[in-house]
Amino acid sequence: MNYRASVRAAFASLFVIALTVSQGCGPRRVLGPGQGDLHTDAASDLDARAEYVKRDPVRYLRDVEKRTEQLQQYTLTLTRQERRGLFPTLRDPERILAWYRREPFSIRFKWTDPGVKYGESTYVRGLNGNKVRFVPRHGLFGLPPGITSVELQTPVTWGEARYPVTDFGLERMLERTLDSIRESRGDYIIEYRGLRTLDNGAVTHHLWMKFPPSKHVAPVQELFVDARTDLPVLTLIKRESGDLEAAYLYEDVNTNVRLTDEDFLLEIERRAGSTAAEAPAGDAQSPPARARSG
């Protein structure tokens, strides 16, 4: 690594540290399913499907995974809450607009809450040295915010995210859940807890799972799957005490989109008339293969 590259890498790390330290220490609210009632309409056309899920919830999870594998691109609103940081604490929920494209693998996030430190981030496999480009809401020392590039693992290393951005997506969430089931080798509990209407109006299949505490810091997972689309709506990852470790709420899912390269440019790049971050970086790394859910 040459001197300039070393300086850039050091500055990027310093910037991430500064953002980490500037985060608040405690959450104002905890993300969850809310007070939505159990869905008990006996005449519902969902009852037969509910019986199917109840008979074999693991098979149903595999069905949901196959459903997500069919999605080539989509947009959604992600509300994310995670216990993280150099001294892990449960952060406030973050509301993020998200763009997903399978080929070439691309992810873009735009934070919408005015009080957060982040503005946008984007990743396109094979561009920019396979690094994440992001723009904070505000620059350091009163300077205008600019584009910073970091390695995929850097936000995880510095406690700014539970997973790298390449682990985002409905499919990846199902993969993590099924991985935990497989790796438990039968030492797990899964219960179907019926149809539940969430506060956002979604009627969902509610599945409750517990994995070996010896292998998972947060061994309990609750998953809510839209009963009409068979797509995940909400997942909660909890410690044995019941304390929340992480929560991910997926809303406004739109699979009828036609995303282009321009959709994965940062707004600052669009204003500058950029068409790409840089030339392809040779052999691109695929998204991480597997990661546990707890």
C-alpha positions in Angstrom: 0.0 0.0 0.0 1.5 3.4 -1.0 1.6 6.4 1.3 -1.5 8.1 -0.2 -3.6 4.9 0.1 -2.4 4.5 3.7 -3.5 8.1 4.5 -6.9 7.5 2.8 -7.5 4.3 4.7 -6.5 5.9 8.0 -8.8 8.9 7.4 -11.7 6.6 6.6 -11.1 4.6 9.8 -10.9 7.9 11.8 -14.2 9.0 10.2 -16.0 5.8 11.2 -14.6 6.1 14.7 -15.9 9.7 14.9 -19.3 8.6 13.8 -19.3 5.8 16.3 -18.4 8.0 19.3 -21.1 10.6 18.2 -24.0 8.1 18.5 -26.4 8.4 21.4 -26.0 5.9 24.3 -29.6 4.8 24.8 -32.7 4.0 22.8 -35.9 6.1 23.1 -38.1 3.1 22.0 -37.8 -0.6 21.2 -38.9 -1.9 17.8 -41.4 -4.8 18.0 -44.7 -6.1 16.6 -46.7 -3.7 18.7 -50.1 -4.4 20.2 -51.7 -6.0 17.1 -54.3 -8.6 17.9 -54.2 -12.3 17.0 -56.0 -12.8 13.7 -58.9 -15.1 14.6 -61.4 -14.8 11.7 -62.5 -18.4 11.2 -63.8 -17.6 7.8 -60.4 -16.2 6.6 -59.0 -17.7 3.4 -55.7 -17.8 5.3 -56.7 -20.5 7.7 -55.7 -23.4 5.4 -52.3 -21.8 4.9 -51.9 -21.4 8.6 -52.6 -25.1 9.1 -49.8 -25.8 6.6 -47.4 -23.6 8.4 -48.3 -25.1 11.8 -47.8 -28.7 10.5 -44.2 -28.0 9.3 -42.9 -24.6 10.1 -39.4 -25.4 8.8 -40.7 -26.5 5.5 -42.6 -23.2 5.3 -39.4 -21.3 6.0 -37.8 -23.1 3.1 -40.8 -22.1 1.0 -40.3 -18.4 2.0 -36.6 -18.7 1.2 -37.4 -20.0 -2.3 -39.9 -17.1 -2.7 -37.1 -14.6 -1.9 -34.7 -16.3 -4.2 -37.0 -15.4 -7.1 -36.7 -11.6 -6.4 -34.3 -10.0 -8.8 -34.7 -6.4 -7.6 -36.9 -4.5 -5.3 -37.2 -1.4 -3.1 -38.4 -1.3 0.5 -38.3 0.7 3.7 -36.1 -0.9 6.3 -36.5 0.0 10.0 -33.4 -1.4 11.7 -32.6 -1.5 15.4 -29.4 -3.2 16.7 -27.3 -3.5 19.8 -23.9 -2.4 18.7 -21.0 0.1 19.2 -17.6 -0.2 20.7 -19.4 -0.6 24.0 -22.6 -2.4 22.7 -25.9 -0.7 23.5 -29.3 -0.9 21.9 -29.5 2.0 19.4 -32.5 3.9 18.4 -34.5 2.5 15.3 -33.1 3.8 12.0 -35.5 4.3 9.1 -33.8 3.5 5.8 -34.9 3.6 2.2 -33.3 0.6 0.4 -32.6 -0.4 -3.2 -31.7 -4.0 -4.0 -30.5 -5.5 -7.3 -29.3 -9.1 -7.6 -27.2 -8.7 -10.8 -24.8 -7.0 -10.6 -25.2 -7.3 -6.9 -26.0 -3.8 -5.7 -27.3 -2.2 -2.5 -28.1 1.4 -1.7 -29.3 2.9 1.6 -30.7 6.3 2.3 -31.3 7.3 5.9 -34.5 9.3 6.4 -34.5 10.3 10.1 -33.2 13.9 10.4 -31.2 13.3 13.5 -29.0 10.4 12.3 -25.4 10.9 11.4 -25.6 9.0 8.1 -26.9 10.3 4.7 -26.4 7.6 2.1 -24.4 4.5 1.3 -24.0 2.4 -1.8 -22.3 -0.7 -2.9 -21.9 -2.3 -6.4 -20.0 -5.5 -6.7 -16.9 -5.0 -8.8 -16.8 -1.2 -8.6 -14.7 1.0 -6.4 -12.4 -1.8 -5.3 -15.4 -3.6 -3.9 -15.7 -1.0 -1.2 -18.8 0.8 0.3 -19.1 4.4 -0.6 -21.0 6.6 1.9 -21.8 10.2 2.6 -22.5 11.3 6.2 -25.3 13.8 7.0 -22.7 16.4 8.1 -18.9 16.7 7.4 -16.2 16.8 10.0 -15.0 20.1 11.5 -17.8 22.0 9.8 -16.7 21.0 6.3 -19.2 19.9 3.6 -19.8 16.1 3.6 -17.9 14.2 1.0 -17.7 10.6 -0.2 -15.8 8.2 1.9 -14.9 4.6 0.8 -14.4 1.8 3.4 -14.0 -1.9 3.3 -17.1 -4.0 3.6 -16.2 -5.2 7.1 -15.2 -1.8 8.5 -18.6 -0.7 9.7 -19.0 -4.1 11.5 -15.5 -3.9 13.0 -16.2 -0.5 14.4 -19.6 -1.4 15.8 -21.6 0.6 13.3 -23.5 -2.3 11.9 -24.3 -5.9 12.9 -23.7 -7.2 9.4 -21.9 -5.9 6.3 -24.1 -4.2 3.7 -23.7 -7.3 1.4 -25.7 -9.2 4.0 -28.8 -7.1 3.5 -31.9 -8.5 1.8 -34.9 -10.6 2.4 -33.2 -13.7 1.1 -30.1 -13.3 3.4 -32.3 -13.0 6.4 -34.0 -16.3 5.6 -30.6 -17.9 4.9 -29.3 -16.8 8.3 -32.4 -18.3 10.0 -32.2 -21.6 8.2 -28.4 -21.7 8.8 -29.1 -21.5 12.6 -31.6 -24.3 12.3 -29.2 -26.5 10.3 -26.2 -25.8 12.6 -28.3 -26.6 15.7 -28.5 -30.2 14.5 -31.9 -30.7 16.0 -31.2 -28.9 19.2 -33.7 -26.1 18.7 -37.3 -25.2 19.3 -39.7 -23.8 16.6 -43.3 -22.9 17.3 -46.0 -21.5 15.1 -47.9 -19.0 17.2 -50.7 -18.2 14.7 -51.8 -15.4 12.5 -51.0 -11.9 13.9 -51.9 -8.5 12.6 -49.1 -6.1 13.2 -49.5 -2.4 14.0 -48.8 -1.6 10.3 -51.8 -3.7 9.3 -49.9 -6.6 7.9 -51.4 -10.0 8.6 -48.5 -12.3 9.4 -47.6 -15.9 10.3 -45.8 -15.6 13.7 -43.0 -18.1 14.2 -41.0 -18.4 17.4 -37.6 -20.1 17.6 -34.9 -20.8 20.2 -31.4 -22.0 19.4 -28.6 -23.3 21.8 -27.6 -20.4 24.1 -24.1 -21.9 24.1 -23.8 -21.0 20.4 -25.8 -17.8 20.3 -25.5 -14.7 22.4 -29.1 -14.0 21.4 -30.7 -17.4 21.0 -34.4 -16.4 20.5 -35.8 -15.3 17.2 -39.3 -14.2 16.3 -40.2 -14.0 12.6 -43.3 -12.5 11.1 -44.0 -13.4 7.5 -46.7 -11.7 5.4 -49.5 -14.3 5.1 -50.5 -13.1 1.6 -47.1 -12.5 -0.1 -45.0 -15.0 1.9 -42.3 -12.4 2.3 -40.7 -11.5 5.7 -42.1 -8.4 7.4 -40.4 -8.4 10.8 -37.7 -10.4 12.6 -36.7 -9.9 16.3 -33.6 -11.4 17.7 -33.5 -11.6 21.5 -31.4 -12.6 24.4 -32.6 -15.3 26.9 -33.6 -12.4 29.2 -36.0 -11.1 26.6 -33.8 -8.1 25.9 -33.8 -7.1 22.2 -30.5 -7.7 20.4 -31.7 -6.7 16.9 -34.9 -6.0 14.9 -35.5 -5.6 11.2 -38.9 -4.3 9.9 -39.4 -4.5 6.1 -42.2 -2.3 4.7 -43.4 -0.8 1.4 -41.8 -3.7 -0.5 -42.0 -3.1 -4.3 -40.9 -5.9 -6.5 -42.2 -4.3 -9.7 -39.3 -2.0 -10.3 -36.7 -1.7 -13.0 -33.5 -0.4 -11.4 -30.6 0.9 -13.4 -27.0 1.8 -12.5 -28.1 5.3 -11.8 -30.3 4.1 -8.9 -27.1 3.0 -7.2 -25.3 6.4 -7.4 -25.1 8.6 -4.4 -27.1 11.9 -4.8 -23.8 13.8 -4.6 -22.6 11.7 -7.6 -25.8 12.4 -9.5 -25.5 16.1 -9.0 -21.9 15.9 -10.3 -23.1 14.0 -13.4 -21.2 10.8 -12.5 -21.9 7.6 -14.3 -19.8 5.2 -12.3 -17.6 5.1 -9.3 -14.7 3.8 -11.2 -13.7 0.9 -13.6 -14.4 -2.6 -12.5 -11.9 -3.9 -9.9 -11.1 -7.3 -11.5 -12.4 -10.4 -9.9 -15.3 -9.2 -7.7 -16.0 -10.7 -4.3 -19.4 -12.4 -4.0 -21.6 -11.4 -1.0 -20.7 -13.3 2.2 -22.0 -16.8 2.0 -23.5 -17.4 5.5 -23.9 -15.7 8.8 -25.8 -16.7 11.9 -28.9 -14.9 13.0 -28.1 -14.6 16.7 
